Amino acid sequence: MRFLDQQFKHLVPYVPGEQNATEKIIKLNTNENPYDPPQAVIEAAKDAAQTLSRYSDPTCKEVIVPLAKHLKVAPENIFLGNGSDEILSFLFQGFMEKGVQFPDITYGFYRVYSDLFHLTATEIPLRDDLSIELADYQGTETVVIANPNAPTGIALHPEVIGAFASQHPERLIIVDEAYSDFSDVSMVPYLSKHPNVLVVGTFSKSRHLAGGRLGYAVGASEIINDLNTLKFSHNPYSVNAMTLACGAASLASQDYVDESTQKIIDTRTWTIQALRELAFDVTDSQGNFVFAQHATIAGEKLFLALKEKHILVRWFNQPRIANYLRISIGTQSEMEQLIQVLKEEVQP
Ligand SMILES: *Cc1c(COP(=O)(O)O)cnc(C)c1O
């Protein structure tokens, strides 16, 4: 603290879920993909390692071109960053001088970046059913929502977001689609009609690359160019060569990605059903996680009981959701073990 600038002395950083390398742990706390990356990604990383004496390609075309094809947009509509967190940091740094609105219960980084960049941030309460109501977002500020939202998993229909964007053509609407591959919602097909909407996505969840750090933004080329100005003013090589190679290999392995995504969706359906049978109230999550509270037993108690049995889930000590657990969808066998432990806790 002695040398840190005054303006940062009260910064409260984001608290990531624990990363614990112990084999015995069932890790359901950070919404990673429980399945290994496709073999082609592993091979691509090895090959790219041989090129590490050179800087990575700052244009990132190796990934942008096939990603544009996959999303059915043009390459000039895509920006890549070192995880979507880096892209969000550029957005909060450079696009929010009129302030920002986001839900009171959502991805914790929005608050952290607002504080980091000294923004006027307004948290808009979720409705009682934990849904986002866009009619509550009046004003001139930039809007940031996650869709599906985290940690609730509840999604808005793209047409609802589109209608809101049309009513507010002077505002930038940022839609964080970290979990959209596990849902049936995406704004990407609607972007040509809505030049004030920017979608942010990631390779961390559905594409098995959380450790690779690869995120993207999709939107009007005007916004993409501005993001590039910010990136090239920070670090043109923020996406490293191994990650670019892995991203390209992931896009070339779409069948594998689709298959593991479907397994996760099927396991999610099974898990929600099993939790409801144990008297949990579970949201209709469209993410690779579920959000659940028990009828009588406190969230913290269950969180600690699971931890004792080496199962890590996420518990947020935060008003309105302190009774909930956010549980990432692991393999079917991991979820069966989770349900077994919860059964012992709730039916003693
Ligand atoms: C996981 C997550 C991110 C961060 O993704 P990275 O690409 O790993 O930085 C962004 N937004 C939401 C809502 C997330 O859950």
The ligand as an ORCA input file, in Angstrom:
! r2SCAN-3c Opt
* xyz 0 1
  C     -16.911    -16.827    -17.031
  C     -17.517    -15.511    -17.369
  C     -16.790    -14.521    -18.012
  C     -15.295    -14.587    -18.151
  O     -14.865    -15.350    -19.122
  P     -13.331    -15.378    -19.560
  O     -13.470    -15.400    -21.033
  O     -12.784    -16.618    -18.961
  O     -12.642    -14.139    -19.063
  C     -17.445    -13.377    -18.430
  N     -18.743    -13.183    -18.155
  C     -19.458    -14.096    -17.489
  C     -20.893    -13.828    -17.206
  C     -18.860    -15.273    -17.067
  O     -19.554    -16.147    -16.360
*
